[in-house]
């Protein structure tokens, strides 16, 4: 079958995408929702569905736009109603006709006729309105919960994970066919809409040959994850959090696959979900959103390869010296070529928006920092790829008070630091997890007289700043290698008008609170990704909220103070999620 889908194109600008990454998929953000009945033979039936986009810029977009069919959604569920298909062994592995797309791997597929089809493409971020609600907004979303649409998305993900290499032998069955012994209690405690959802979803179960005792143990410690970060729904885990004394209002729908009480909780009163990581976190302080949106986000991450399928163990010789480096489980791709390519395209778009407004401005092909300099200082992964490829502008400022490095200024910064940054990395064995300055600010950070809270800019002591320099720091996490913080010279938010994207009802303050999502209902807390910040800056230049002059963007670091006002001049809202 020839796959067909729609990918929106980035602004061509430098043409960098085709120069460096073609035919690699940069990003497929728009997924499709097609109604397919699981109770009969597979049918193709078009329906309208709410679009779920992968970026959280702003809150004003109309979410009710049409979807486009994506390859993973073209694959049928691997079981038919009333049957159990054994999966998981190399001999019995079932492969869907249209596998999920790879992210950062070859973007051509072979058709049945042996020809290849180019799947490369990329996406310009657009305004999207992923809405969240505080738990006190009574009944705000309950009437819009669609159990069938949610079950459909869940089952598409189960198709992917069930077919992944190296999975243990298992069957796919309807949820209540697996948890027969628990069904009576569940029907007494769970809400009608949630029961409707559970009755339509498939989960993995052990092979029929297992004894009841072994089968129960298999389900308690299910070896097949729903995503790299979440376990499948399990009747044994729904009230794993009962020590929280939350009663029957919440269940742990998709638990943490490790031994944790956290995960994605479902609020049966409002039919909303939220990812909660810490077992004693105040549930009412969390942003809550739609299960359908969350499941669509997880499916997108499989499709673009951020959730990476494992290497097939049978294809690797155990004597291969790299054997232990292969990932044989579903995992998160922390850094991928598409990550830095997306950031580079946004950076180019920002430079072009500024250059268009300055007479005689140029953008050179020369990179900001040469590779030898970056190698000398042990810069790795995302920071290395970005800084060694980002083009050099003729102007100084790419945002208010924010400049760019060159090899000389980068060397001077590191030498002035006396090599202590590298010693610090070595002492803490953090490698490329260490924060590093990408775009320096022109004003040092003043921590004198600040509250203790403001001294922990990276959740650790402020000495992690390089020479107390302000600017944009890369702060990689275990799952997102391109996450950043804008560190201001001063703390902001004292006027009570600074908000995270996910909690517009709660004010925040600090040196690094601007342009941040805050707690995310789908993935927990995570910082803003670099391309999201660059996009907001580009839009600020285009809208005129960032003025330009001969040296680039004007206003200096003092301009960011205007974000803490009743009617802020600058827009720092990056939305709920990237």
N, C-alpha and C positions, 0 to 999 in steps of 0.2 A: 504494500500500500504506500502510495506517495503521500508524505505528510504535507499538510498545508496549514499555515498559520500566518498571522499578521504581526509584524514587528515594526514599531515606529522608529524612524531614523534620528540619530543625533544631528545637530547642526554640523555641517561638514567642516567648516573652518579650516583647520590645518590638514584635514584628511588623515589624521593620525590613526584612526581606527583601521583604515585599509592598509596603511604603511606598516603597522606593527602587529596587529592582532588578527587580521583576516586570514583564515575563515573561522576565527574563534567567536563564540557568542558572547557579546558584552553583557547583555541583560535582557531577559524576557520578563517584563513586569506584569503584562496583562494576561491573566488566565481566563479560561472560558468555563461556563457552567452550562452543560447540556443535560436535559432531563432524560434519564434512562431508567426504565423500570427494571427492578431486580426480581419482581415477582413473575416475570414472563420472559420470553426470549428477548435478547438485546434488540432494542429499537432505537432509531435515531429520530428524535422529536425536538424541534426547536422550541425554545421558550425564552421569555424575557427574564433577565436576572440582574441583580445589582453588581456593578463592576467593582472589583477590589483591586486597587493599584498598589504597587509595592513601595510607594514613597508617601511620607506624611507631610508634604509641604502645604501649610495653610489649612483652612477649614471651610472654604467657600465653594468648592467645586460641587457640581451636581453628580452624585454617585450613580444615578439611574441612567447609565449609558450602556450600550450594547456590548456584549462580550464577543471575543473571537475564539474559535475552537483551537485548543492546543493539543499537542501530540499525546501527552499523558492521558488526557481525557478521552481520547479516541480508543483507548484500550479497554476491552470488556473486563468486568470482574471475573476472576478466575474460577469462580464456583457458580453453579446454577442452583436455584432454589431447590432444596431437598436433596442435594448431593454434597459429598465431602471429597475434595480433591487433595490427595497427599502431595505435599510440596517439600522442598528443602534439600533433597539429595541431588548429587550431580546427575544421576540417571533419570530422576523424575522431575527435574526442574522444568517448570513451564515458563516460556518466554513470551511475553506479549508481543504483538505484531509491531507496536509503536512504543519503544522504550522511552523513558524520560530523557530529556535533553541534557547534555553535559555542559557544564559551566567551566570554561577554561580548558576544554579539550577540543578535539577536532569537531568542527561544526558541519560536517557533511555526513550523510547517511547513504547507505546503499539501498536502492529500490529493488523490487522483485525482479526487474529486468536487468539488474547489474549496474545501472547508471547511478551516478551520485547526484545529490541535490544539496546545494549550498544553503545552510540555515543561518548564515551570519547576519547580524543586525544589531541595533542598539536603540536605546530609548532616551529621549529627552524627558527629564522629569516634568511632571505636570502637577497642577494644583489638585489635591485630593482631600476629601473630607472624611477621614476615619474618625467617627464620633465616639466619645467616651462619656460615661455618666458616673457621678458619684452615687454611692449606694443609697443615698437618701432621696433620690429622684424616683418617687413611687411609680411603678408600673410603666416607666417611660418606653420600654422596648418590648414588653412581654407579648403584645399582640402581633408583632412582626416576626417572631421566631418561626422558622420554617424547618421542622424536623426532617422532612424529606430532602431538602436541599443540603442540609448539614450532613445527613447520612450519606448522600451521594459523594460529597467531597471526602468524607472519612473513608469510604470504600475505595475511592480512587487511590488514596495514599496507601491503603492496605494492599492493593494490587501491586504497587511499586515495591513495598518492603517485603511482601511475601515472595516476590520473584527475585529479590536481590541475591547475589552469590553468597555462599557459605551459611545460609540460614539452616538451622536444625530442622529435621523432618517434622512436619506439622500439617494440620488441616486448617482450612478456613471455614468457619461456621457462623451462623447467626448468633448474636450475643446470648439470647435466652436459650438457645440450644446448648450452649457451653455451660451456662450457669443455671442449670435446671434446679438444683437444690436451693439456690438463693432467690429464685424468682418470686416466691410468695412474699418474703420479707421486702424485697425491692418494690413490689407493687403496693405495699402498704406505706412505704416511706417516701417514694419518689413521686414527683409531680407528673401529671398526665402528659405534657409536652415532652418532658425528658424521657418518659417511658416510650413514647412514640418514636423518638430518635433512636433509643437503644434497640428497639424491636426491629429496626431496619439496618443496623450496622453489622458488619462482619468483624470477627476477631480471630486470632490464631488459637488453636487448641492442639494438645499433644496427639500423637497418633492413636488410633483405636486400640492398639495392642497394649497400651499402658494400663496398669492396674489403677483402680480408683484412687488409691493412696498416692501413687506416683503421678497420676494426672493432676491431682489437687496440688501437689508440690510444684509441678511444672507451671501451673497457672499462678501460683503464689509468686514464683520467681521467673516470670515469663522471659525467655531469652531473646525474644524478638521485639524490638522497640518500634514505636509508632513514628518517632523522629529521633535523631541523635540525642535530643534533649528531653524527650517525653516518652513515657510508657503508654501502652494501650489501655483503654478503659478496662477496669477489673472490678467485679463485684466485691472482691476481697479488700479493695483499696478505697472504696468510695467514702468510708468513714474512718479512714486511717488517721484523721485529724481530730478525732472526738475529744482528745485531751484539751482541745481549744475551747470546749464548751460552747460550740456554735449551734448546737441543736441540729434540726433536720433541714435548715434553710440551704446549706451548702453541701456539695459533694466534691470530692477530689476526682474529677473526670479523667484527666490525663496526668498521672502522677510523675514525679521525678523518677527516672529509671534507677537511680542510685538509692541508697537507704536514707531517704529523706521524707519528711511529711509535706514538702512543698510540691508545686506543680500548677496545672491549670484547674482552677476551681469553677464550678458552675453554680450560679445563684438561682435557685428554683423559684424565687419570688419574682425576679425580673427577667429570667432567661438570658443572663449575661455571663461572660467569663472574665477571669483575670488570672494572670500568672503571678503567683506568690511564692517567693523563694525561702523566706524565713518563717519558721513555724509560729513564732509569737508576734508576727506583724499584724498591726491593726487592719482588719479587712476593710473597714470603711475609708481608709486613707488611700485605697488602691483605685486606679482607673479601670472601669469595667466596659467591655465592648461586646460585640456580637460573636457568637460561636461560628457563624458562617464566614465572617471576615477572617477570623483566626485560622480556620481550616484552609481557606483559600490561600492565605499567606504561607502556610506550611507546604501546601502543594506547589506553590510557585518556587519555593526554595529547592524542592526536589527537581523541578523542571529546569531551573537554571544551574543546578549543580552545586549550590551553596551547601545543601544537604547532599553529601557525596556518597554514592553507592560504593561498596567495597570492591577491592580487587578479588577476582576469583582465585581462591587458594589453589585450586587444581591446576591453574595455569602457571604457577610459580614453583620452580625447583627449590626444595628445602635447602639445598647446598648453595644456593645463590647468596652471595655475601650481603646482599641488600634485603634478604628475606624478612628480617625483623623490622625493616623500615616500611614495609608495605602495611597498609591499613586494611584488615580483613573484616572490619565491621562498618556499619553505617556511621558516618562521622560528619562533622562540620568542617568545611573547607575554610580555614581561617583567613588565608591570603591567597588570592588567585589573580592571574593576569588581568582578568576582567575588572577586578577591583581598582587597580591602579590605572587601567586604561579609562575607566569611567571618570576617575578623578582628573586624569589628564585632559580629557575632553571638556570637562566642566571648567578646568583651569584655563584652557585655551579660549573657551567662550567668554570667560570673565575678562581675560586680557584683550580680546577683540572688542568687547563692549566698551572698555576704557579707551582703547586706541582710537576707536571711531570718533571719540569726543575730544581728541587732542591733535592739533595740527602737527604733522610731521612725526607722530609717534610710530615706533616700529616694534615688531616682535621678531627676535632673532631665532634662528634654528639652534644656536648654541645652548646647551643645557645649563641649568643654574649651577650645578656642581659636577665636576668631572668624577668619573668612577674611581680614579686612583685616590683622590682625596677622601671619598666616602669609604673606600676600602681601608685606608690608613687608620681611620677612626672607628672601624668595626661596625659601620652602619649596615644593616641587613634588611632583607625582605621588602616590605612595602615602602619604607622610607628610602631605601636604596633605589628601588625601581622608579619611584616618583621623582626624587630630586635629581637623578641622573638623566631624566627624560623631559622634565618640565622646561619649557622654553623661557628665555630671558627677555624681559621687556626693556625698552629704552627709558621708561618712566620708573619712578621709585616706589610709589604706593599702590598696592592692589586692593586695599580697603583702608578705612580710616586708621592711620597710625601703623599699618601693617606693611612691611617691606618684604623683599625677597633676598635670599642669600646669593653670593657667588662663591667660587672656590676660595678666594682670599679671605672674605669675611667669615666663612665657615671655619677655615683653619684658624683664624685669629680667635674666634670664639672658643674653640676647643683648646687651643694652646693657653689662652688666658685662664681657662678652667684648670690648668695644670694637670690634665690627664685624669682628674679625679672622677669624671663621669665614667670613663672606661673602668677604672678601679672599682667604682661603685657597682657597675653592672657585673663585674667578675665576682665581687664579694657576695652579691646576692643571687648569683646564678640565674639571672633573668634574661640575658641575651637580648633578643629583639622584642621582648616584652617591656623593656624600659621606655619610659616617655622620652621623646626627643623633639627638639624644636624644628618645625618645618618652615614657618614664616615668622621671622622675628618682629616684635613690636619696637617702636622707637623710644619707649619710655620704660625704665626698670620698674619692677614690682615693689611696692612699698608695703612691708608687712609689719612695720613698727606700730605698736598700739592696737593691732587687730585682735579680735577675739580668738580664742584658741581654735574654734571651728574653722576660721579663715586661714589658719596656718597649715591646713592639710589639703593642699590643692589637688593632690593625686591620691587621696585617701591614705597618704603616708606623709612623712615630714616634708616641709617646703624646700629642703635642700635638694630635692629632686629637680627643682628648677635649675636651668643652666645659668649660672651667674645672675640669678634673680631677674632674668629677662622675661618680659611679657611676650605675647604672641600666640600663634597657633601651634599647640603641641600635639604630636601623634601620641596617643595613649592606647596601645593595642590591648585587647582583651583576649581571652582564650578562644572566643568564637568570632570576633570581628577584628581583623588586623588593621583596618583603616579608620578606626574611631579616633576622634579628636576632642580637644578642649581649647576654647579661646580663653587665654588667661589675661585678664586686664591688669593694669598697674594698681587698681584700687578695687575695693569691694563695692558691689552694686546691689540694689534692692531694698535699701533702707526706707524708701518711700512707699514700698508695698505694691509696686506695679509690675515687677518682673515675675514671669510665670514660665514654668516648663510647658512644653507643647501638650503633654498628656493631662495636665492638671491646671487648666486656666482659672480654677477657683482657688488655688493655693499660691500664695506669694513665696518667693525664695530669695535668698541673697548670698553673695559670695563673690570671689574673684573670677570664677569660671562657670557661671550659671547661664550666661546668654547662649542662644542657639543650641539649646539642649532639649531632648525629648522628655526626660524624666522617666518615671516608671512606665513600662510598656505592658499593656494587657496581654500581649502574645508571647513576649520573650523575657519578661522581667526588666530589670534595669539595664540599659546599655547607652553608651554615649552616641553622639551624632557621628555619622560617617563623613569623611572629608568632602565627598562630592556634594552632599547636602548643604554644607556650609558654603561652598563655592557657588552653588546654584543660587542661594539666597543673596549672596553678595552681587552676583551678576544681575539678578532682578532688581536689587537696590540701585545699581548703576543705571539700568534701563529706565526705571521709574523716576529717577531724579532725586530719590531720597539720599543717595550718595552723590555729591557734586564732584566734578573733576576739574583739574587745572593742569598746568604744564608738568607738574611732578606726579600726576596720577590722581588718585582719589584724595579728596581734601577732607578736612574736619578734625584730623588727629584723634588720639585716643579719648579725648574729652567728649567726642560725639556720642560714644556709647552710653554716656550718662542719660541721654535723652530717651533711652529705652525704659527708664524708670519714671515714667510720667503718665498722667491720665490719658493723654492722646500722644503716644510716642511718635516721633518723627521717623524712626527707623523700625523696620519689621524684623524681629528676631525669632519669630515663631516658625520652628521647623516641623511642627506637627507631632502627631502621636508616635510615629515610627517612620523610618526611612522608606 
